[in-house]
Amino acid sequence: MGFMYKNDPVAKGPVTRCLDELSVRADARARLTELRKAIITLRTKEFRGLENVFASHLFRDFYNKRQIRKITHYLRTYWFNEETGWWPSFQPIAPIYALGLLRGLNASLAPSTSQPIPFDSYWIVGHHRVELLNLINHRQVTLLIATPPPVDLAPSGIWSESSAVWATARLAGRTEVEVDPITEKSFHGDSRLRVRTFKIQTRRPKRT
C-alpha cells in the first residue's frame, strides 16, 4: 500500500478504492447488497467488528490475505477502537462510518436496474469533525469520509490515474506537480506562502 503525503487534503483508502471498484462490476448489485446486509447485522453491537465485514465483503477481491490482515488491523486500531483510535473526541466512529455508508448503499441500490449507481468515494482530511457525506444523483454516489488530520501518516493513495485530484490552497512549501490554471502549464514553483494549484500524488497499490 502507498502512503498519504503529508499535505494532501484528500486520499483513497482501502475501503474507498474497493467500494468504487466493486460498484462497477457485473455482480455489483449482489455484492453491494451482501455488504449492506452484513453491516446491518452489526447494529445490535453498535457496529463493532465493522473492519471484519470490510475484510469479508470488500477487500477479498483486491488484496491478498497478508494485506487484508494488515488493513483490518489498521482499521481496528486507528479508526474503530475507542481506546487506541484517532480522534478520541468523536469516538466511537464505527456507528458514524456504518450508518453513513448504509445511506450511500441505499442510494446506490435504489434504482430498479440491473446495475446500481456507482460510487466515487474519498477520504477528506482536515475536516473539523468526523462525518460521512453522501452526494447523490442519477449518475453516481459521491461518498466523502471527512475527518480531522490523522495522528500519523496512514496507508492510502489514489488507486489509479483515472482519479485525478487537484487542490487549490494558500500554502508554503514546494509541491511536486504544480500548474497555472490560466495557462495550464506545469512548473516547479517556489516555496513561499502563496496560492497554488497542485496535483494530489497517486500510487496504485501492488498486489503481492
Secondary structure, 3 states (H helix, E strand, C coil): CEECCCCCCEECCHHHHHHHHHCCCCCHHHHHHHHHHHHHCCHHHCCCCHHHHHHHHCHHHCCCHHHHHHHHHHHHHHHCCCCCCCCHHHCCCHHHHHHHHHHHHHHHHCCCCCCCCCEEEEEEECCCCCEEEEEECCCCEEEEEEECCCCCCCEECECCCCCCCEEEEEECCCCCCEEECCCCEEECCCCCCEEEEEECCECCCCCC
